[in-house]
Amino acid sequence: MIFGPTPINEARGAILAHTLRLPDRVLKKGTVLDAAALDALRAARHTEVIAARLESGDVPEDEAADRMANAMLRPLIARSRAATGRVNLTAETQGLLRVDAALIDRLNALDESLTLATLADFSVVQPKDMLATLKVIPFAVPASALQVAEAMLRGAPALTLHPFRPLRVGLVASELPGQKDKVIESGAEATRTRIEALGGTMLPAERCTHETAAIADALSRLRKAGAEMLLVMGASAVVDRRDVAPAAIIRAGGVIEHFGMPVDPGNLLCLGRIGEIPAMVLPGCARSPKVNGFDWVLERAFAGVPVTPKSVMRMGVGGLLKEIETRPLPRGDAPRTAPSVAPRRPRKVAALVMAAGRSRRMAPLNKLMVADKAGQAMITRVVDNALASRARPVLVVTGHERDRVEEALAGRPVLTTHADTYAEGLSASLKAGIAALPPDVEGVLVLLGDMPLVSPAMLDRILAAFDPEEGRAIIQPTFRGKQGNPVLWGREFFEEILAITGDVGARYLTGRHGDRLFNVEMADDGVLRDFDTAETLKGL
C-alpha cells in the first residue's frame, strides 16, 4: 500500500485518508475517489490529497475484517457487518465466555495491521452483549498476513460461548441455637438470587441443626427431590475439610475434592460431589450479594465448564475482589482513571482481658491469683494465651487487687488500664477497657480472666472469622451449639458497649444485632468453662 500526498491526477481509485469539507459536499475518510469526487476536488482548487493506494497483494480493510470474522464464528456467536475495517462479535444467548488468550496474543503479534480485543476469560454475558471487536488498522493489509490469521482462527476457537443450563439446586442451611431467622433467610435469598440470575431454580431450602448427620440427611432428601447441584450454607465457618459440613457430604456418599480457593472473599469454599452431582460448602461471604469466589464457581458449574481442584487453584490472578468494582459501568459513568486499590492488610483486633472482678464467690481468695499445678496464676494463663494469638495489642483491665495482678503480669508485653469504678459491676470494667483501646483497632476480643482453657488456636479461629464487610462483625464461639466466650466485637458496636450499665456485659447486644453475628463451632468445651468457685477450680 502506498500512502501519502497524492496528486489529484493520480488519485482515481485511491482511498481518502482524512475527511474533506468542500463547498457543495463532504468527502469522508475512507471514500474511494471516483471521477465525480475528483472533479469536486478540482473545483475546490485542491491539487493533491492524502490518500492510500492499494498495490498487488493488498486486501481492503472491510474485506479483511469480514474474512477474519467468518473464521472466528462459532455456535451462539453472531457478527456485525464490516464497516471501516471493524466487525463486532456478539452473544446470541446468556452464558459464560471462554477466551483463548494465548491464541489472541499470537494473532495480535502477527501484524500490526490486525487487532482483536475481547472480554476477559470467564465473563458472564447476556444476549446481544459484545464479546469482541476485530479492527483492521490501515486501509488494507498484506494478503499473506491475512491468510495466516484466517488459518489461526479456523484452527482453534478464539472464543467459545457456553450457555447456562437450567439446573435445579438444593440448599441446606444449618443453624445453631440462638441464631436469628433473619440471618438464615437473607443467606438463602442471596443464594436464590444468584441461581435464578443464571437461569436455574432453587428447591425449597432444607433447614437443620449444625450437625454432620442432620446435614447429610438433608442432602439426601434434596437429591431425592431432583437436585442437580447441592449447596450447604453452614451456621459455622468451615476451617478444615473434615469439619462438620464437609463431613456431611462424605456421610451422604460423596467426596471432598478441594478445600479453599485463592479468591478473597471466598477463601473458605469447599468443593465436592455426591456421585455426579456437584456439592459445595459455601464460604460465609456467600450470604452477601457482593461478588465473591462462590460466584465464579457457580457460573462455571451452570455453564457446564468443569470445576476441578486445578482450575480453582488457578483463580488467584484477579482473585482479589475486595473493594474492586468488578461489574462494568456504563461508559459515560466510568471514571476517567482507574481507582487505586490498596492491598488488603490484616485486620487489627485487640484482646481485652477482664481482670477487675472482686471474686465474691471465692472470697477471701482472688480466683485470678490462684495458681495451678504448674504454679501459674489463672490470670497469667489467660494473658499468655492471648499473647500467643494474633490479637494485638493485649490490654488488661485491672480493678480488685490491682497491684497483685500487675505484679503477676510483670515482664509481659501487655497494656493495662484501671477501672476506678470496678465495684459497680462488669459493665464498668468493660467500658474502661473499650475507652482505653487504641483508635486504630477494628475490633476487640473480650476475654474473661477466669477462662484459662481458651487456647491460642481457639482465639485465632475466632479472629479468622471476623469480617464486618461480609456481615461477620460479631464472632461468638460455640460448642455443640451452646454459645460461649470470648466474643469478638467490631468497632461499630463500641458506642453501644460504652452505654451499658450495671453488672452485665455486652452479651445481650448479640440478640439486637443477629444479622451481624457469626458463630464459630469449637472442638472442645474450653469456651464454656469458667472457674469462679472453689469446686470448679479443683476440676481445673
Secondary structure, 3 states (H helix, E strand, C coil): CEEEEEEHHHCCCCEECCCEECCCCEECCCCECCHHHHHHHHHCCCCEEEEEECCCCEEEHHHHHHHHHHHHCCCCEEECCCECCEEEEEECCCEEEEECHHHHHHHHCCCCCEEEEECCCCEEECCCCEEEEEEECCCEEEHHHHHHHHHHHHHCCCEEEEECCCCEEEEEEEECCCCCHHHHHHHHHHHHHHHHHCCCEECCCEEEECCHHHHHHHHHHHHHCCCCEEEEECCECCCCCCCHHHHHHHHCCCEEEEECCCCECCCCCEEEEECCEEEEECCHHHHCCCCCHHHHHHHHHHCCCCCCHHHHHCCCCCCECCCCCCCCCCHHHCCCCCCCCCCCCCCCEEEEEEECCCCHHHCCCCHHHCECCCCCEHHHHHHHHHHCCCCCCEEEEECCCHHHHHHHCCCCCCEEEECCCHHHCHHHHHHHHHHCCCCCCCEEEEEECCCCCCCHHHHHHHHHHCEHHHCECEEEEEECCEECCCEEEEHHHHHHHHCCCCCCCCCCHHHHCHHHEEEEECCCHHHCCCCCCHHHHHHC
